[in-house]
């Protein structure tokens, strides 16, 4: 069972890094949409990105606990 925690932490860390990369891509696209004149959509995306940020912090904390 002890061998599973580091493996789970490694997998979660990779997923976390993917989430960060996807967040960056979505933010870039949202900025482009904003420049094209759709501020409402941009604002909605920013709300969703804030949720991703909160969840990213929780994932990071979980990874730290698994590695402890």
PDB file with SEQRES, HELIX, SHEET and CRYST1 records, atoms N, CA, C and O in Angstrom:
SEQRES   1 A   68  UNK UNK UNK UNK UNK UNK UNK UNK UNK UNK UNK UNK UNK          
SEQRES   2 A   68  UNK UNK UNK UNK UNK UNK UNK UNK UNK UNK UNK UNK UNK          
SEQRES   3 A   68  UNK UNK UNK UNK UNK UNK UNK UNK UNK UNK UNK UNK UNK          
SEQRES   4 A   68  UNK UNK UNK UNK UNK UNK UNK UNK UNK UNK UNK UNK UNK          
SEQRES   5 A   68  UNK UNK UNK UNK UNK UNK UNK UNK UNK UNK UNK UNK UNK          
SEQRES   6 A   68  UNK UNK UNK                                                  
HELIX    1 AA1 UNK A    2  UNK A   35  1                                  34    
HELIX    2 AA2 UNK A   39  UNK A   67  1                                  29    
CRYST1    1.000    1.000    1.000  90.00  90.00  90.00 P 1           1          
ATOM      1  N   UNK A   1       0.827  -1.200   0.000  1.00  0.00           N  
ATOM      2  CA  UNK A   1       0.000   0.000   0.000  1.00  0.00           C  
ATOM      3  C   UNK A   1       0.864   1.253   0.000  1.00  0.00           C  
ATOM      4  O   UNK A   1       0.489   2.252  -0.615  1.00  0.00           O  
ATOM      5  N   UNK A   2       2.006   1.228   0.671  1.00  0.00           N  
ATOM      6  CA  UNK A   2       2.879   2.399   0.726  1.00  0.00           C  
ATOM      7  C   UNK A   2       3.420   2.767  -0.649  1.00  0.00           C  
ATOM      8  O   UNK A   2       3.699   3.938  -0.907  1.00  0.00           O  
ATOM      9  N   UNK A   3       3.572   1.787  -1.536  1.00  0.00           N  
ATOM     10  CA  UNK A   3       4.091   2.043  -2.876  1.00  0.00           C  
ATOM     11  C   UNK A   3       3.079   2.775  -3.752  1.00  0.00           C  
ATOM     12  O   UNK A   3       3.453   3.393  -4.748  1.00  0.00           O  
ATOM     13  N   UNK A   4       1.807   2.711  -3.389  1.00  0.00           N  
ATOM     14  CA  UNK A   4       0.770   3.317  -4.218  1.00  0.00           C  
ATOM     15  C   UNK A   4       0.693   4.829  -4.050  1.00  0.00           C  
ATOM     16  O   UNK A   4       0.335   5.531  -4.996  1.00  0.00           O  
ATOM     17  N   UNK A   5       1.017   5.343  -2.876  1.00  0.00           N  
ATOM     18  CA  UNK A   5       0.919   6.790  -2.639  1.00  0.00           C  
ATOM     19  C   UNK A   5       1.863   7.583  -3.545  1.00  0.00           C  
ATOM     20  O   UNK A   5       1.428   8.566  -4.143  1.00  0.00           O  
ATOM     21  N   UNK A   6       3.140   7.197  -3.672  1.00  0.00           N  
ATOM     22  CA  UNK A   6       4.002   7.954  -4.585  1.00  0.00           C  
ATOM     23  C   UNK A   6       3.541   7.872  -6.042  1.00  0.00           C  
ATOM     24  O   UNK A   6       3.640   8.851  -6.781  1.00  0.00           O  
ATOM     25  N   UNK A   7       3.042   6.713  -6.451  1.00  0.00           N  
ATOM     26  CA  UNK A   7       2.545   6.562  -7.818  1.00  0.00           C  
ATOM     27  C   UNK A   7       1.327   7.451  -8.038  1.00  0.00           C  
ATOM     28  O   UNK A   7       1.222   8.127  -9.061  1.00  0.00           O  
ATOM     29  N   UNK A   8       0.416   7.450  -7.085  1.00  0.00           N  
ATOM     30  CA  UNK A   8      -0.773   8.305  -7.185  1.00  0.00           C  
ATOM     31  C   UNK A   8      -0.365   9.775  -7.222  1.00  0.00           C  
ATOM     32  O   UNK A   8      -0.926  10.561  -7.985  1.00  0.00           O  
ATOM     33  N   UNK A   9       0.611  10.140  -6.397  1.00  0.00           N  
ATOM     34  CA  UNK A   9       1.082  11.529  -6.387  1.00  0.00           C  
ATOM     35  C   UNK A   9       1.697  11.904  -7.733  1.00  0.00           C  
ATOM     36  O   UNK A   9       1.474  13.008  -8.230  1.00  0.00           O  
ATOM     37  N   UNK A  10       2.462  11.000  -8.318  1.00  0.00           N  
ATOM     38  CA  UNK A  10       3.072  11.265  -9.626  1.00  0.00           C  
ATOM     39  C   UNK A  10       2.009  11.476 -10.705  1.00  0.00           C  
ATOM     40  O   UNK A  10       2.109  12.404 -11.508  1.00  0.00           O  
ATOM     41  N   UNK A  11       0.999  10.615 -10.719  1.00  0.00           N  
ATOM     42  CA  UNK A  11      -0.070  10.718 -11.709  1.00  0.00           C  
ATOM     43  C   UNK A  11      -0.867  12.004 -11.500  1.00  0.00           C  
ATOM     44  O   UNK A  11      -1.175  12.711 -12.460  1.00  0.00           O  
ATOM     45  N   UNK A  12      -1.198  12.305 -10.248  1.00  0.00           N  
ATOM     46  CA  UNK A  12      -1.937  13.533  -9.968  1.00  0.00           C  
ATOM     47  C   UNK A  12      -1.134  14.774 -10.346  1.00  0.00           C  
ATOM     48  O   UNK A  12      -1.695  15.761 -10.820  1.00  0.00           O  
ATOM     49  N   UNK A  13       0.170  14.721 -10.136  1.00  0.00           N  
ATOM     50  CA  UNK A  13       1.003  15.860 -10.501  1.00  0.00           C  
ATOM     51  C   UNK A  13       0.996  16.093 -12.017  1.00  0.00           C  
ATOM     52  O   UNK A  13       0.950  17.235 -12.474  1.00  0.00           O  
ATOM     53  N   UNK A  14       1.042  15.012 -12.784  1.00  0.00           N  
ATOM     54  CA  UNK A  14       0.968  15.147 -14.238  1.00  0.00           C  
ATOM     55  C   UNK A  14      -0.382  15.727 -14.673  1.00  0.00           C  
ATOM     56  O   UNK A  14      -0.438  16.595 -15.545  1.00  0.00           O  
ATOM     57  N   UNK A  15      -1.456  15.248 -14.067  1.00  0.00           N  
ATOM     58  CA  UNK A  15      -2.780  15.791 -14.373  1.00  0.00           C  
ATOM     59  C   UNK A  15      -2.872  17.264 -13.973  1.00  0.00           C  
ATOM     60  O   UNK A  15      -3.483  18.069 -14.676  1.00  0.00           O  
ATOM     61  N   UNK A  16      -2.266  17.602 -12.852  1.00  0.00           N  
ATOM     62  CA  UNK A  16      -2.242  18.983 -12.383  1.00  0.00           C  
ATOM     63  C   UNK A  16      -1.499  19.881 -13.375  1.00  0.00           C  
ATOM     64  O   UNK A  16      -1.949  20.987 -13.673  1.00  0.00           O  
ATOM     65  N   UNK A  17      -0.376  19.408 -13.878  1.00  0.00           N  
ATOM     66  CA  UNK A  17       0.382  20.170 -14.874  1.00  0.00           C  
ATOM     67  C   UNK A  17      -0.418  20.329 -16.164  1.00  0.00           C  
ATOM     68  O   UNK A  17      -0.375  21.382 -16.801  1.00  0.00           O  
ATOM     69  N   UNK A  18      -1.144  19.285 -16.545  1.00  0.00           N  
ATOM     70  CA  UNK A  18      -2.016  19.378 -17.726  1.00  0.00           C  
ATOM     71  C   UNK A  18      -3.114  20.414 -17.497  1.00  0.00           C  
ATOM     72  O   UNK A  18      -3.445  21.183 -18.399  1.00  0.00           O  
ATOM     73  N   UNK A  19      -3.678  20.433 -16.289  1.00  0.00           N  
ATOM     74  CA  UNK A  19      -4.724  21.400 -15.964  1.00  0.00           C  
ATOM     75  C   UNK A  19      -4.179  22.821 -16.065  1.00  0.00           C  
ATOM     76  O   UNK A  19      -4.863  23.711 -16.572  1.00  0.00           O  
ATOM     77  N   UNK A  20      -2.971  23.041 -15.592  1.00  0.00           N  
ATOM     78  CA  UNK A  20      -2.359  24.363 -15.666  1.00  0.00           C  
ATOM     79  C   UNK A  20      -2.153  24.773 -17.123  1.00  0.00           C  
ATOM     80  O   UNK A  20      -2.412  25.919 -17.492  1.00  0.00           O  
ATOM     81  N   UNK A  21      -1.691  23.843 -17.945  1.00  0.00           N  
ATOM     82  CA  UNK A  21      -1.477  24.141 -19.363  1.00  0.00           C  
ATOM     83  C   UNK A  21      -2.798  24.449 -20.066  1.00  0.00           C  
ATOM     84  O   UNK A  21      -2.879  25.396 -20.849  1.00  0.00           O  
ATOM     85  N   UNK A  22      -3.820  23.661 -19.792  1.00  0.00           N  
ATOM     86  CA  UNK A  22      -5.129  23.909 -20.407  1.00  0.00           C  
ATOM     87  C   UNK A  22      -5.710  25.246 -19.957  1.00  0.00           C  
ATOM     88  O   UNK A  22      -6.348  25.952 -20.738  1.00  0.00           O  
ATOM     89  N   UNK A  23      -5.483  25.583 -18.695  1.00  0.00           N  
ATOM     90  CA  UNK A  23      -5.950  26.872 -18.190  1.00  0.00           C  
ATOM     91  C   UNK A  23      -5.307  28.006 -18.970  1.00  0.00           C  
ATOM     92  O   UNK A  23      -5.979  28.968 -19.343  1.00  0.00           O  
ATOM     93  N   UNK A  24      -4.009  27.897 -19.216  1.00  0.00           N  
ATOM     94  CA  UNK A  24      -3.294  28.939 -19.952  1.00  0.00           C  
ATOM     95  C   UNK A  24      -3.835  29.072 -21.374  1.00  0.00           C  
ATOM     96  O   UNK A  24      -3.996  30.182 -21.881  1.00  0.00           O  
ATOM     97  N   UNK A  25      -4.111  27.947 -22.007  1.00  0.00           N  
ATOM     98  CA  UNK A  25      -4.652  27.973 -23.367  1.00  0.00           C  
ATOM     99  C   UNK A  25      -6.032  28.630 -23.385  1.00  0.00           C  
ATOM    100  O   UNK A  25      -6.314  29.467 -24.241  1.00  0.00           O  
ATOM    101  N   UNK A  26      -6.882  28.249 -22.443  1.00  0.00           N  
ATOM    102  CA  UNK A  26      -8.231  28.811 -22.383  1.00  0.00           C  
ATOM    103  C   UNK A  26      -8.159  30.316 -22.120  1.00  0.00           C  
ATOM    104  O   UNK A  26      -8.930  31.085 -22.694  1.00  0.00           O  
ATOM    105  N   UNK A  27      -7.242  30.730 -21.263  1.00  0.00           N  
ATOM    106  CA  UNK A  27      -7.101  32.148 -20.982  1.00  0.00           C  
ATOM    107  C   UNK A  27      -6.670  32.924 -22.234  1.00  0.00           C  
ATOM    108  O   UNK A  27      -7.196  34.002 -22.509  1.00  0.00           O  
ATOM    109  N   UNK A  28      -5.728  32.381 -22.978  1.00  0.00           N  
ATOM    110  CA  UNK A  28      -5.284  33.032 -24.216  1.00  0.00           C  
ATOM    111  C   UNK A  28      -6.440  33.151 -25.213  1.00  0.00           C  
ATOM    112  O   UNK A  28      -6.628  34.204 -25.823  1.00  0.00           O  
ATOM    113  N   UNK A  29      -7.199  32.092 -25.374  1.00  0.00           N  
ATOM    114  CA  UNK A  29      -8.347  32.137 -26.284  1.00  0.00           C  
ATOM    115  C   UNK A  29      -9.394  33.147 -25.807  1.00  0.00           C  
ATOM    116  O   UNK A  29     -10.005  33.853 -26.610  1.00  0.00           O  
ATOM    117  N   UNK A  30      -9.586  33.203 -24.512  1.00  0.00           N  
ATOM    118  CA  UNK A  30     -10.548  34.149 -23.949  1.00  0.00           C  
ATOM    119  C   UNK A  30     -10.117  35.591 -24.194  1.00  0.00           C  
ATOM    120  O   UNK A  30     -10.950  36.447 -24.491  1.00  0.00           O  
ATOM    121  N   UNK A  31      -8.828  35.859 -24.071  1.00  0.00           N  
ATOM    122  CA  UNK A  31      -8.333  37.205 -24.360  1.00  0.00           C  
ATOM    123  C   UNK A  31      -8.565  37.564 -25.829  1.00  0.00           C  
ATOM    124  O   UNK A  31      -8.928  38.697 -26.146  1.00  0.00           O  
ATOM    125  N   UNK A  32      -8.356  36.611 -26.710  1.00  0.00           N  
ATOM    126  CA  UNK A  32      -8.591  36.836 -28.127  1.00  0.00           C  
ATOM    127  C   UNK A  32     -10.071  37.130 -28.386  1.00  0.00           C  
ATOM    128  O   UNK A  32     -10.409  38.035 -29.148  1.00  0.00           O  
ATOM    129  N   UNK A  33     -10.950  36.350 -27.740  1.00  0.00           N  
ATOM    130  CA  UNK A  33     -12.391  36.568 -27.883  1.00  0.00           C  
ATOM    131  C   UNK A  33     -12.758  37.966 -27.378  1.00  0.00           C  
ATOM    132  O   UNK A  33     -13.581  38.657 -27.979  1.00  0.00           O  
ATOM    133  N   UNK A  34     -12.145  38.365 -26.284  1.00  0.00           N  
ATOM    134  CA  UNK A  34     -12.395  39.698 -25.729  1.00  0.00           C  
ATOM    135  C   UNK A  34     -11.992  40.787 -26.716  1.00  0.00           C  
ATOM    136  O   UNK A  34     -12.722  41.762 -26.897  1.00  0.00           O  
ATOM    137  N   UNK A  35     -10.851  40.630 -27.346  1.00  0.00           N  
ATOM    138  CA  UNK A  35     -10.380  41.611 -28.328  1.00  0.00           C  
ATOM    139  C   UNK A  35     -11.266  41.641 -29.573  1.00  0.00           C  
ATOM    140  O   UNK A  35     -11.329  42.651 -30.274  1.00  0.00           O  
ATOM    141  N   UNK A  36     -11.940  40.540 -29.840  1.00  0.00           N  
ATOM    142  CA  UNK A  36     -12.853  40.484 -30.988  1.00  0.00           C  
ATOM    143  C   UNK A  36     -14.211  41.099 -30.665  1.00  0.00           C  
ATOM    144  O   UNK A  36     -15.086  41.174 -31.528  1.00  0.00           O  
ATOM    145  N   UNK A  37     -14.383  41.540 -29.419  1.00  0.00           N  
ATOM    146  CA  UNK A  37     -15.602  42.261 -29.067  1.00  0.00           C  
ATOM    147  C   UNK A  37     -16.602  41.517 -28.212  1.00  0.00           C  
ATOM    148  O   UNK A  37     -17.718  42.002 -28.026  1.00  0.00           O  
ATOM    149  N   UNK A  38     -16.253  40.373 -27.690  1.00  0.00           N  
ATOM    150  CA  UNK A  38     -17.205  39.619 -26.869  1.00  0.00           C  
ATOM    151  C   UNK A  38     -16.747  39.595 -25.411  1.00  0.00           C  
ATOM    152  O   UNK A  38     -16.271  38.576 -24.913  1.00  0.00           O  
ATOM    153  N   UNK A  39     -16.898  40.713 -24.752  1.00  0.00           N  
ATOM    154  CA  UNK A  39     -16.465  40.844 -23.359  1.00  0.00           C  
ATOM    155  C   UNK A  39     -17.267  39.937 -22.432  1.00  0.00           C  
ATOM    156  O   UNK A  39     -16.736  39.431 -21.444  1.00  0.00           O  
ATOM    157  N   UNK A  40     -18.542  39.732 -22.747  1.00  0.00           N  
ATOM    158  CA  UNK A  40     -19.397  38.888 -21.906  1.00  0.00           C  
ATOM    159  C   UNK A  40     -18.844  37.455 -21.822  1.00  0.00           C  
ATOM    160  O   UNK A  40     -18.773  36.875 -20.738  1.00  0.00           O  
ATOM    161  N   UNK A  41     -18.464  36.909 -22.943  1.00  0.00           N  
ATOM    162  CA  UNK A  41     -17.902  35.554 -22.953  1.00  0.00           C  
ATOM    163  C   UNK A  41     -16.584  35.533 -22.183  1.00  0.00           C  
ATOM    164  O   UNK A  41     -16.322  34.609 -21.413  1.00  0.00           O  
ATOM    165  N   UNK A  42     -15.774  36.537 -22.391  1.00  0.00           N  
ATOM    166  CA  UNK A  42     -14.496  36.635 -21.672  1.00  0.00           C  
ATOM    167  C   UNK A  42     -14.728  36.643 -20.160  1.00  0.00           C  
ATOM    168  O   UNK A  42     -14.035  35.947 -19.418  1.00  0.00           O  
ATOM    169  N   UNK A  43     -15.696  37.426 -19.711  1.00  0.00           N  
ATOM    170  CA  UNK A  43     -16.008  37.490 -18.276  1.00  0.00           C  
ATOM    171  C   UNK A  43     -16.449  36.126 -17.744  1.00  0.00           C  
ATOM    172  O   UNK A  43     -16.057  35.731 -16.646  1.00  0.00           O  
ATOM    173  N   UNK A  44     -17.266  35.405 -18.521  1.00  0.00           N  
ATOM    174  CA  UNK A  44     -17.708  34.069 -18.104  1.00  0.00           C  
ATOM    175  C   UNK A  44     -16.527  33.106 -17.992  1.00  0.00           C  
ATOM    176  O   UNK A  44     -16.457  32.291 -17.072  1.00  0.00           O  
ATOM    177  N   UNK A  45     -15.610  33.214 -18.937  1.00  0.00           N  
ATOM    178  CA  UNK A  45     -14.429  32.350 -18.902  1.00  0.00           C  
ATOM    179  C   UNK A  45     -13.583  32.661 -17.671  1.00  0.00           C  
ATOM    180  O   UNK A  45     -13.053  31.746 -17.040  1.00  0.00           O  
ATOM    181  N   UNK A  46     -13.448  33.936 -17.320  1.00  0.00           N  
ATOM    182  CA  UNK A  46     -12.659  34.304 -16.139  1.00  0.00           C  
ATOM    183  C   UNK A  46     -13.240  33.690 -14.863  1.00  0.00           C  
ATOM    184  O   UNK A  46     -12.493  33.296 -13.967  1.00  0.00           O  
ATOM    185  N   UNK A  47     -14.548  33.610 -14.783  1.00  0.00           N  
ATOM    186  CA  UNK A  47     -15.191  32.972 -13.624  1.00  0.00           C  
ATOM    187  C   UNK A  47     -14.828  31.484 -13.589  1.00  0.00           C  
ATOM    188  O   UNK A  47     -14.502  30.944 -12.531  1.00  0.00           O  
ATOM    189  N   UNK A  48     -14.885  30.839 -14.728  1.00  0.00           N  
ATOM    190  CA  UNK A  48     -14.524  29.419 -14.789  1.00  0.00           C  
ATOM    191  C   UNK A  48     -13.046  29.213 -14.458  1.00  0.00           C  
ATOM    192  O   UNK A  48     -12.690  28.241 -13.791  1.00  0.00           O  
ATOM    193  N   UNK A  49     -12.192  30.115 -14.918  1.00  0.00           N  
ATOM    194  CA  UNK A  49     -10.764  30.000 -14.616  1.00  0.00           C  
ATOM    195  C   UNK A  49     -10.496  30.178 -13.126  1.00  0.00           C  
ATOM    196  O   UNK A  49      -9.596  29.540 -12.580  1.00  0.00           O  
ATOM    197  N   UNK A  50     -11.257  31.026 -12.472  1.00  0.00           N  
ATOM    198  CA  UNK A  50     -11.103  31.193 -11.029  1.00  0.00           C  
ATOM    199  C   UNK A  50     -11.433  29.891 -10.300  1.00  0.00           C  
ATOM    200  O   UNK A  50     -10.780  29.544  -9.316  1.00  0.00           O  
ATOM    201  N   UNK A  51     -12.439  29.177 -10.779  1.00  0.00           N  
ATOM    202  CA  UNK A  51     -12.780  27.874 -10.200  1.00  0.00           C  
ATOM    203  C   UNK A  51     -11.635  26.889 -10.402  1.00  0.00           C  
ATOM    204  O   UNK A  51     -11.296  26.135  -9.490  1.00  0.00           O  
ATOM    205  N   UNK A  52     -11.043  26.890 -11.582  1.00  0.00           N  
ATOM    206  CA  UNK A  52      -9.890  26.024 -11.831  1.00  0.00           C  
ATOM    207  C   UNK A  52      -8.741  26.350 -10.877  1.00  0.00           C  
ATOM    208  O   UNK A  52      -8.057  25.449 -10.392  1.00  0.00           O  
ATOM    209  N   UNK A  53      -8.534  27.629 -10.611  1.00  0.00           N  
ATOM    210  CA  UNK A  53      -7.463  28.029  -9.698  1.00  0.00           C  
ATOM    211  C   UNK A  53      -7.681  27.470  -8.290  1.00  0.00           C  
ATOM    212  O   UNK A  53      -6.747  26.978  -7.656  1.00  0.00           O  
ATOM    213  N   UNK A  54      -8.908  27.550  -7.816  1.00  0.00           N  
ATOM    214  CA  UNK A  54      -9.228  27.031  -6.478  1.00  0.00           C  
ATOM    215  C   UNK A  54      -9.001  25.523  -6.432  1.00  0.00           C  
ATOM    216  O   UNK A  54      -8.421  25.002  -5.480  1.00  0.00           O  
ATOM    217  N   UNK A  55      -9.455  24.843  -7.450  1.00  0.00           N  
ATOM    218  CA  UNK A  55      -9.295  23.391  -7.486  1.00  0.00           C  
ATOM    219  C   UNK A  55      -7.833  22.996  -7.659  1.00  0.00           C  
ATOM    220  O   UNK A  55      -7.403  21.967  -7.138  1.00  0.00           O  
ATOM    221  N   UNK A  56      -7.072  23.801  -8.383  1.00  0.00           N  
ATOM    222  CA  UNK A  56      -5.648  23.518  -8.550  1.00  0.00           C  
ATOM    223  C   UNK A  56      -4.924  23.587  -7.207  1.00  0.00           C  
ATOM    224  O   UNK A  56      -4.022  22.793  -6.939  1.00  0.00           O  
ATOM    225  N   UNK A  57      -5.322  24.534  -6.373  1.00  0.00           N  
ATOM    226  CA  UNK A  57      -4.728  24.626  -5.035  1.00  0.00           C  
ATOM    227  C   UNK A  57      -5.048  23.381  -4.215  1.00  0.00           C  
ATOM    228  O   UNK A  57      -4.182  22.868  -3.506  1.00  0.00           O  
ATOM    229  N   UNK A  58      -6.275  22.894  -4.302  1.00  0.00           N  
ATOM    230  CA  UNK A  58      -6.670  21.691  -3.563  1.00  0.00           C  
ATOM    231  C   UNK A  58      -5.912  20.469  -4.076  1.00  0.00           C  
ATOM    232  O   UNK A  58      -5.485  19.625  -3.288  1.00  0.00           O  
ATOM    233  N   UNK A  59      -5.744  20.375  -5.382  1.00  0.00           N  
ATOM    234  CA  UNK A  59      -5.000  19.253  -5.957  1.00  0.00           C  
ATOM    235  C   UNK A  59      -3.554  19.298  -5.484  1.00  0.00           C  
ATOM    236  O   UNK A  59      -2.990  18.270  -5.110  1.00  0.00           O  
ATOM    237  N   UNK A  60      -2.963  20.464  -5.499  1.00  0.00           N  
ATOM    238  CA  UNK A  60      -1.586  20.633  -5.060  1.00  0.00           C  
ATOM    239  C   UNK A  60      -1.417  20.211  -3.592  1.00  0.00           C  
ATOM    240  O   UNK A  60      -0.441  19.551  -3.234  1.00  0.00           O  
ATOM    241  N   UNK A  61      -2.372  20.599  -2.762  1.00  0.00           N  
ATOM    242  CA  UNK A  61      -2.313  20.200  -1.355  1.00  0.00           C  
ATOM    243  C   UNK A  61      -2.448  18.693  -1.187  1.00  0.00           C  
ATOM    244  O   UNK A  61      -1.767  18.097  -0.352  1.00  0.00           O  
ATOM    245  N   UNK A  62      -3.312  18.083  -1.965  1.00  0.00           N  
ATOM    246  CA  UNK A  62      -3.461  16.630  -1.913  1.00  0.00           C  
ATOM    247  C   UNK A  62      -2.192  15.905  -2.338  1.00  0.00           C  
ATOM    248  O   UNK A  62      -1.825  14.887  -1.750  1.00  0.00           O  
ATOM    249  N   UNK A  63      -1.530  16.424  -3.351  1.00  0.00           N  
ATOM    250  CA  UNK A  63      -0.276  15.828  -3.799  1.00  0.00           C  
ATOM    251  C   UNK A  63       0.774  15.929  -2.688  1.00  0.00           C  
ATOM    252  O   UNK A  63       1.509  14.973  -2.437  1.00  0.00           O  
ATOM    253  N   UNK A  64       0.842  17.066  -2.039  1.00  0.00           N  
ATOM    254  CA  UNK A  64       1.792  17.243  -0.939  1.00  0.00           C  
ATOM    255  C   UNK A  64       1.524  16.243   0.183  1.00  0.00           C  
ATOM    256  O   UNK A  64       2.461  15.683   0.752  1.00  0.00           O  
ATOM    257  N   UNK A  65       0.240  16.017   0.505  1.00  0.00           N  
ATOM    258  CA  UNK A  65      -0.095  15.047   1.563  1.00  0.00           C  
ATOM    259  C   UNK A  65       0.289  13.639   1.161  1.00  0.00           C  
ATOM    260  O   UNK A  65       0.761  12.867   1.996  1.00  0.00           O  
ATOM    261  N   UNK A  66       0.096  13.286  -0.106  1.00  0.00           N  
ATOM    262  CA  UNK A  66       0.485  11.957  -0.565  1.00  0.00           C  
ATOM    263  C   UNK A  66       2.009  11.754  -0.499  1.00  0.00           C  
ATOM    264  O   UNK A  66       2.488  10.652  -0.231  1.00  0.00           O  
ATOM    265  N   UNK A  67       2.742  12.813  -0.743  1.00  0.00           N  
ATOM    266  CA  UNK A  67       4.211  12.720  -0.739  1.00  0.00           C  
ATOM    267  C   UNK A  67       4.792  12.755   0.674  1.00  0.00           C  
ATOM    268  O   UNK A  67       5.953  12.394   0.869  1.00  0.00           O  
ATOM    269  N   UNK A  68       4.009  13.180   1.656  1.00  0.00           N  
ATOM    270  CA  UNK A  68       4.508  13.280   3.044  1.00  0.00           C  
ATOM    271  C   UNK A  68       4.674  11.930   3.691  1.00  0.00           C  
ATOM    272  O   UNK A  68       5.082  11.846   4.849  1.00  0.00           O  
TER     273      UNK A  68                                                      
END                                                                             
